[in-house]
Amino acid sequence: MPGAEPSLNVRGMYKYLEKCFPDFKQRGFVVGYDTRGQVTSSCSSLRLAKLTAAVLLAKGVPVYLFSRYVPTPFVPYAVQQLGAVAGVMITASHNCKEDNGYKVYWENGAQITSPHDKEILKCIEECVEPWDDSWNENLVDTSTLTRDPLQEICASYMEDLKKICHHRKLNTQTNLKFVHTSFHGVGHDYVQSAFRAFGFQPPIPVPEQKDPDPDFSTVKCPNPEEGESVLELSLRLAEKEGARVVVATDPDADRLAVAELQENGRWKVFTGNELAALFGWWMFTCWQENRSEGSDVKNVYMLATTVSSKILKAIALKEGFHFEDTLPGFKWIGSRVKDLLDNGKEVLFAFEESIGFMCGTSVLDKDGVSAAVVTAEMAVFLDAKGQTLAQQLVEIYKTYGHHISKTSYFLCYDPATIKRIFERLRNFGSPNSYPECCGAYSILHVRDVTTGYDSSQPNKKSVGFQRRKAGCRFGLDSCLGRALG
């Protein structure tokens, strides 16, 4: 039955939230959605959002249901701004058109982590009978508990965005042009507004891709991380319009790809790790130039997931701020950032290598909208000095050391073989010992996220570990660490 599983999931979520928050029915719940269609199954993101809201409205919970599609980062932002206990975003991000799903955010504005995820699953398993009115999607139009936060949140988000705008005068005066593609998703209007908030002229939109299209009809894959093959329309339009920089948000606008025209006439599509090097340099430079009296660099933090480049660590070591890595997934970054903020720390930037970036802390999740406009300001600043993004990346490497990454995979679907591989790595030569070299390179440190061992930490304990997954990371001398698992 279309929508059955989402309704069941929300009923379980309601039971858990009711246990956790005595004031649940005062504080409410946020629901956002993207533009996915699923015409054949009648499970569009909008319908799933209405069904989600109906379950909660039927139980007397105020629901902040956006009246229009929004970027994913608007949901965690709204949860914090409105003081809601939690929120969901109905989206399958950059997955194929047949998919849909949702992300769950806790009251802190970060994606849920353990134990909340496990406890919600337990409650879902206990909910087998539907509730009265939980299938009445028209309830969102008739209930007095339905509230539309769109205008308030959009205005507040754009105002908060100005906190990370540092060169408005340059932005208003630049002749540098930008092209933006929203990949048939939600991003067009919001990126246009973000550019205006920074004082820019809005970027030139790719006409074939600016409006929502659940079929993603102009691309084989709606994932900007795929590079030039999916950016073809953007690059050709940029050449026609004389724009040097292309910014591409994925369909739910939480991730960002960037391409820049080089002097040789070719386009450079930056990897997530390369963009992170630029963002890290930029956010720290802006902090230095605008730091308040008495602010201490030792109170400043940047974060990245463990499978991402360690360029931020290199910058941190040289400049004196702190760097931390987390388990893969922005849910871990968001939760850790909230902990740091609650303890009086200042977090400038965080990222994961799959083009997910968090500039500032207004949103405790990756945000393609803010990343797009920060990229534009950085490009304009460099252009005023006669430099490009690619040239600045080289300068960063000269200052902090070259960080080059290449991702590849060996696929294995046999659990027994996987277990043997990792058992051998953990008992290499003798019991409870790891390899000491990889080819010609010495192994400096080992991080085993399955057992919780990390030789680079004073207490030998990993930041976090997941026994259900096999994963080891080896840091090599004079070479990038290689991750297995």
Stockholm file with secondary structure:
# STOCKHOLM 1.0

chainA/1-485         MPGAEPSLNVRGMYKYLEKCFPDFKQRGFVVGYDTRGQVTSSCSSLRLAKLTAAVLLAKGVPVYLFSRYVPTPFVPYAVQQLGAVAGVMITASHNCKEDNGYKVYWENGAQITSPHDKEILKCIEECVEPWDDSWNENLVDTSTLTRDPLQEICASYMEDLKKICHHRKLNTQTNLKFVHTSFHGVGHDYVQSAFRAFGFQPPIPVPEQKDPDPDFSTVKCPNPEEGESVLELSLRLAEKEGARVVVATDPDADRLAVAELQENGRWKVFTGNELAALFGWWMFTCWQENRSEGSDVKNVYMLATTVSSKILKAIALKEGFHFEDTLPGFKWIGSRVKDLLDNGKEVLFAFEESIGFMCGTSVLDKDGVSAAVVTAEMAVFLDAKGQTLAQQLVEIYKTYGHHISKTSYFLCYDPATIKRIFERLRNFGSPNSYPECCGAYSILHVRDVTTGYDSSQPNKKSVGFQRRKAGCRFGLDSCLGRALG
#=GR chainA/1-485 SS CTTHHHHHHHHHHHHHHHHHCTTHHHHCEEEEECCCCCTTTTCCHHHHHHHHHHHHHTTTCCEEECSSCCCTTHHHHHHHHHTCSEEEEECCTTSCTTCCCEEEEETTSSBCCTTHHHHHHHHHHHCCSCCTTTTCTTHHHHCTTEECCHHHHHHHHHHHHGGGCCCHHHHHHCCCCEEEECTTSSHHHHHHHHHHHTTCCCCEECTTTSSCCTTCTTCSSCCGGGGGGTCHHHHHHHHHHTCCEEEEECTTSSCEEEEEECTTSCEEECCHHHHHHHHHHHHHHHHHHHCCTTCCGGGEEEEEETTSCSHHHHHHHHHTCEEEEESSSHHHHHHHHHHHHHTTCEEEEEEETTTEEEESSSSSSCCHHHHHHHHHHHHHHHHHTTCCHHHHHHHHHHHHCCCCCCCCCCCCCCHHHHHHHHHHHHBSSSTTBCCSEETTEEEEEEEETTTTEETTSTTCBCSCCCTTSCCEEEEETTSCCEEEC
#=GC SS_cons         CTTHHHHHHHHHHHHHHHHHCTTHHHHCEEEEECCCCCTTTTCCHHHHHHHHHHHHHTTTCCEEECSSCCCTTHHHHHHHHHTCSEEEEECCTTSCTTCCCEEEEETTSSBCCTTHHHHHHHHHHHCCSCCTTTTCTTHHHHCTTEECCHHHHHHHHHHHHGGGCCCHHHHHHCCCCEEEECTTSSHHHHHHHHHHHTTCCCCEECTTTSSCCTTCTTCSSCCGGGGGGTCHHHHHHHHHHTCCEEEEECTTSSCEEEEEECTTSCEEECCHHHHHHHHHHHHHHHHHHHCCTTCCGGGEEEEEETTSCSHHHHHHHHHTCEEEEESSSHHHHHHHHHHHHHTTCEEEEEEETTTEEEESSSSSSCCHHHHHHHHHHHHHHHHHTTCCHHHHHHHHHHHHCCCCCCCCCCCCCCHHHHHHHHHHHHBSSSTTBCCSEETTEEEEEEEETTTTEETTSTTCBCSCCCTTSCCEEEEETTSCCEEEC
//
